[in-house]
Amino acid sequence: MSSVAIVGAGPGLGAAVARRFGREGFRVGLVARDRERLDALAGALVAEGITAGGCAADVRRPEELAAALGELAEALGTIEVLQYSPVPHRDFMRPVLDTGHRDLVGPIEFSVYGPVAAVQRVLPGMRRLGRGTILFVNGGTAAVPHPERAGTSVAFAAESAYGHLLHERLAAEGIHVAQLVIPGAITPGHARKDPDALAETLWSLHRDRHGFRHYADDLDS
């Protein structure tokens, strides 16, 4: 049995994706920093009939993140789908002229070291399966840099480049890599940016397996 691992799982998008993949028979692994919230979400999913479990980890600690994904794979089955979607810290969003080199350490750890550690941990299992999906979820600055949000603009650009390189290299192995850019905030009730609508989009990216970058909504909305 294979599983989906959601890095940055929370009560909004993470929970919606967990339920969407759970309906398709996937076991669900959850990763976030808050152990109590993880346990609550996993418990709610189990109560709905979805096999789920969580491991607490900080994405800025690559070894900790890799270990959490390893534990989830052992408990729930090989990770066939990895979603990397933690929400960036507010202090990553400084104006560009107020951003020094040390201010970029956190964003790079968050959006580059974390994804690389996660991918490296799950990739051997996907290769053994002969299939897999890696989904990167980013804000609008991944596509259009914003001078008031320098940290995420720089780090998301690097994450996007890494994802695109993976997309090109892994396609021949049956492993699909895609990015979903969500301009603005995730908005309950919005036709395209409601958590359930976004979860459906992410399921479609896994199912349909075409192209790298996709948009949840218009960039100027």
SEDO-450490 format. One record per residue (C-alpha): residue in three letters; x, y, z. Coordinates in steps of 0.1 Angstrom, whole numbers. Layout:
N
{residu->ala X->X Y->Y Z->Z}
...
END
This chain:
221
{residu->met X->0 Y->0 Z->0}
{residu->ser X->13 Y->35 Z->-9}
{residu->ser X->7 Y->68 Z->8}
{residu->val X->6 Y->105 Z->3}
{residu->ala X->28 Y->127 Z->25}
{residu->ile X->17 Y->163 Z->31}
{residu->val X->45 Y->185 Z->44}
{residu->gly X->30 Y->216 Z->61}
{residu->ala X->-3 Y->199 Z->69}
{residu->gly X->-29 Y->221 Z->86}
{residu->pro X->-66 Y->224 Z->90}
{residu->gly X->-71 Y->242 Z->57}
{residu->leu X->-54 Y->230 Z->25}
{residu->gly X->-36 Y->201 Z->41}
{residu->ala X->-68 Y->186 Z->56}
{residu->ala X->-86 Y->191 Z->23}
{residu->val X->-58 Y->173 Z->3}
{residu->ala X->-57 Y->145 Z->29}
{residu->arg X->-94 Y->139 Z->25}
{residu->arg X->-93 Y->141 Z->-13}
{residu->phe X->-65 Y->116 Z->-16}
{residu->gly X->-80 Y->95 Z->12}
{residu->arg X->-112 Y->91 Z->-8}
{residu->glu X->-90 Y->75 Z->-35}
{residu->gly X->-77 Y->49 Z->-11}
{residu->phe X->-44 Y->66 Z->-2}
{residu->arg X->-30 Y->63 Z->33}
{residu->val X->-22 Y->98 Z->46}
{residu->gly X->10 Y->110 Z->63}
{residu->leu X->11 Y->145 Z->79}
{residu->val X->41 Y->166 Z->87}
{residu->ala X->40 Y->199 Z->106}
{residu->arg X->57 Y->214 Z->136}
{residu->asp X->28 Y->213 Z->160}
{residu->arg X->24 Y->178 Z->175}
{residu->glu X->-10 Y->186 Z->191}
{residu->arg X->-25 Y->199 Z->159}
{residu->leu X->-11 Y->169 Z->139}
{residu->asp X->-27 Y->145 Z->163}
{residu->ala X->-60 Y->163 Z->161}
{residu->leu X->-60 Y->162 Z->123}
{residu->ala X->-49 Y->126 Z->121}
{residu->gly X->-76 Y->117 Z->146}
{residu->ala X->-103 Y->134 Z->126}
{residu->leu X->-92 Y->117 Z->94}
{residu->val X->-92 Y->83 Z->111}
{residu->ala X->-127 Y->90 Z->124}
{residu->glu X->-138 Y->95 Z->88}
{residu->gly X->-123 Y->61 Z->78}
{residu->ile X->-90 Y->73 Z->64}
{residu->thr X->-58 Y->57 Z->75}
{residu->ala X->-36 Y->85 Z->87}
{residu->gly X->-7 Y->94 Z->109}
{residu->gly X->15 Y->124 Z->117}
{residu->cys X->51 Y->131 Z->125}
{residu->ala X->62 Y->165 Z->139}
{residu->ala X->92 Y->181 Z->121}
{residu->asp X->105 Y->216 Z->113}
{residu->val X->112 Y->219 Z->75}
{residu->arg X->141 Y->242 Z->83}
{residu->arg X->159 Y->211 Z->99}
{residu->pro X->165 Y->188 Z->69}
{residu->glu X->175 Y->158 Z->89}
{residu->glu X->145 Y->161 Z->111}
{residu->leu X->122 Y->163 Z->81}
{residu->ala X->138 Y->134 Z->63}
{residu->ala X->135 Y->113 Z->95}
{residu->ala X->98 Y->122 Z->98}
{residu->leu X->91 Y->111 Z->62}
{residu->gly X->110 Y->79 Z->68}
{residu->glu X->88 Y->71 Z->98}
{residu->leu X->56 Y->78 Z->79}
{residu->ala X->67 Y->55 Z->50}
{residu->glu X->75 Y->28 Z->75}
{residu->ala X->41 Y->31 Z->92}
{residu->leu X->18 Y->38 Z->62}
{residu->gly X->36 Y->24 Z->32}
{residu->thr X->58 Y->38 Z->5}
{residu->ile X->52 Y->75 Z->-2}
{residu->glu X->39 Y->77 Z->-37}
{residu->val X->28 Y->113 Z->-36}
{residu->leu X->47 Y->141 Z->-18}
{residu->gln X->32 Y->175 Z->-13}
{residu->tyr X->54 Y->203 Z->-1}
{residu->ser X->32 Y->231 Z->11}
{residu->pro X->42 Y->247 Z->43}
{residu->val X->32 Y->284 Z->49}
{residu->pro X->61 Y->308 Z->49}
{residu->his X->69 Y->328 Z->79}
{residu->arg X->58 Y->365 Z->79}
{residu->asp X->94 Y->376 Z->86}
{residu->phe X->104 Y->362 Z->52}
{residu->met X->84 Y->390 Z->36}
{residu->arg X->106 Y->421 Z->41}
{residu->pro X->111 Y->448 Z->15}
{residu->val X->140 Y->441 Z->-8}
{residu->leu X->160 Y->471 Z->3}
{residu->asp X->157 Y->461 Z->39}
{residu->thr X->167 Y->425 Z->32}
{residu->gly X->203 Y->416 Z->41}
{residu->his X->220 Y->383 Z->33}
{residu->arg X->213 Y->369 Z->67}
{residu->asp X->176 Y->376 Z->62}
{residu->leu X->176 Y->351 Z->33}
{residu->val X->189 Y->322 Z->54}
{residu->gly X->154 Y->313 Z->67}
{residu->pro X->136 Y->315 Z->34}
{residu->ile X->163 Y->294 Z->17}
{residu->glu X->162 Y->268 Z->44}
{residu->phe X->124 Y->267 Z->42}
{residu->ser X->120 Y->267 Z->4}
{residu->val X->152 Y->250 Z->-8}
{residu->tyr X->168 Y->228 Z->18}
{residu->gly X->135 Y->215 Z->30}
{residu->pro X->122 Y->204 Z->-4}
{residu->val X->156 Y->189 Z->-14}
{residu->ala X->157 Y->169 Z->19}
{residu->ala X->121 Y->157 Z->14}
{residu->val X->125 Y->147 Z->-22}
{residu->gln X->158 Y->129 Z->-16}
{residu->arg X->141 Y->109 Z->12}
{residu->val X->110 Y->98 Z->-8}
{residu->leu X->126 Y->94 Z->-43}
{residu->pro X->141 Y->59 Z->-37}
{residu->gly X->106 Y->46 Z->-28}
{residu->met X->90 Y->61 Z->-58}
{residu->arg X->117 Y->46 Z->-80}
{residu->arg X->110 Y->12 Z->-65}
{residu->leu X->73 Y->16 Z->-72}
{residu->gly X->80 Y->28 Z->-107}
{residu->arg X->57 Y->58 Z->-102}
{residu->gly X->53 Y->89 Z->-81}
{residu->thr X->42 Y->125 Z->-79}
{residu->ile X->59 Y->154 Z->-63}
{residu->leu X->37 Y->185 Z->-58}
{residu->phe X->51 Y->219 Z->-49}
{residu->val X->26 Y->245 Z->-37}
{residu->asn X->37 Y->282 Z->-37}
{residu->gly X->24 Y->317 Z->-35}
{residu->gly X->23 Y->342 Z->-63}
{residu->thr X->58 Y->354 Z->-58}
{residu->ala X->70 Y->321 Z->-72}
{residu->ala X->59 Y->335 Z->-106}
{residu->val X->61 Y->372 Z->-101}
{residu->pro X->86 Y->386 Z->-76}
{residu->his X->73 Y->413 Z->-53}
{residu->pro X->96 Y->441 Z->-40}
{residu->glu X->79 Y->440 Z->-5}
{residu->arg X->83 Y->402 Z->-2}
{residu->ala X->119 Y->397 Z->-10}
{residu->gly X->125 Y->365 Z->10}
{residu->thr X->98 Y->345 Z->-6}
{residu->ser X->104 Y->360 Z->-40}
{residu->val X->140 Y->348 Z->-40}
{residu->ala X->134 Y->315 Z->-22}
{residu->phe X->103 Y->305 Z->-42}
{residu->ala X->123 Y->312 Z->-74}
{residu->ala X->149 Y->288 Z->-63}
{residu->glu X->123 Y->262 Z->-53}
{residu->ser X->106 Y->266 Z->-87}
{residu->ala X->139 Y->260 Z->-105}
{residu->tyr X->146 Y->229 Z->-84}
{residu->gly X->111 Y->216 Z->-91}
{residu->his X->114 Y->223 Z->-129}
{residu->leu X->148 Y->204 Z->-130}
{residu->leu X->131 Y->175 Z->-113}
{residu->his X->102 Y->176 Z->-137}
{residu->glu X->126 Y->173 Z->-167}
{residu->arg X->148 Y->147 Z->-152}
{residu->leu X->122 Y->123 Z->-136}
{residu->ala X->95 Y->122 Z->-162}
{residu->ala X->111 Y->93 Z->-180}
{residu->glu X->110 Y->73 Z->-147}
{residu->gly X->72 Y->77 Z->-143}
{residu->ile X->76 Y->103 Z->-116}
{residu->his X->56 Y->135 Z->-123}
{residu->val X->67 Y->168 Z->-107}
{residu->ala X->44 Y->198 Z->-107}
{residu->gln X->40 Y->232 Z->-91}
{residu->leu X->7 Y->249 Z->-81}
{residu->val X->10 Y->286 Z->-77}
{residu->ile X->-18 Y->302 Z->-56}
{residu->pro X->-19 Y->339 Z->-60}
{residu->gly X->-31 Y->357 Z->-29}
{residu->ala X->-47 Y->339 Z->1}
{residu->ile X->-64 Y->306 Z->2}
{residu->thr X->-100 Y->317 Z->6}
{residu->pro X->-129 Y->295 Z->18}
{residu->gly X->-158 Y->298 Z->-5}
{residu->his X->-137 Y->310 Z->-35}
{residu->ala X->-145 Y->292 Z->-67}
{residu->arg X->-108 Y->283 Z->-73}
{residu->lys X->-90 Y->290 Z->-40}
{residu->asp X->-112 Y->273 Z->-15}
{residu->pro X->-93 Y->245 Z->2}
{residu->asp X->-115 Y->218 Z->-13}
{residu->ala X->-112 Y->234 Z->-48}
{residu->leu X->-74 Y->235 Z->-45}
{residu->ala X->-74 Y->199 Z->-33}
{residu->glu X->-93 Y->189 Z->-64}
{residu->thr X->-68 Y->207 Z->-85}
{residu->leu X->-39 Y->190 Z->-68}
{residu->trp X->-56 Y->156 Z->-73}
{residu->ser X->-60 Y->164 Z->-110}
{residu->leu X->-23 Y->173 Z->-112}
{residu->his X->-14 Y->139 Z->-98}
{residu->arg X->-40 Y->121 Z->-120}
{residu->asp X->-35 Y->139 Z->-153}
{residu->arg X->3 Y->143 Z->-151}
{residu->his X->10 Y->171 Z->-176}
{residu->gly X->31 Y->202 Z->-174}
{residu->phe X->51 Y->217 Z->-146}
{residu->arg X->36 Y->250 Z->-135}
{residu->his X->-1 Y->255 Z->-130}
{residu->tyr X->-21 Y->284 Z->-115}
{residu->ala X->-49 Y->282 Z->-91}
{residu->asp X->-62 Y->316 Z->-102}
{residu->asp X->-52 Y->347 Z->-122}
{residu->leu X->-20 Y->364 Z->-110}
{residu->asp X->-37 Y->398 Z->-109}
{residu->ser X->-67 Y->387 Z->-89}
END
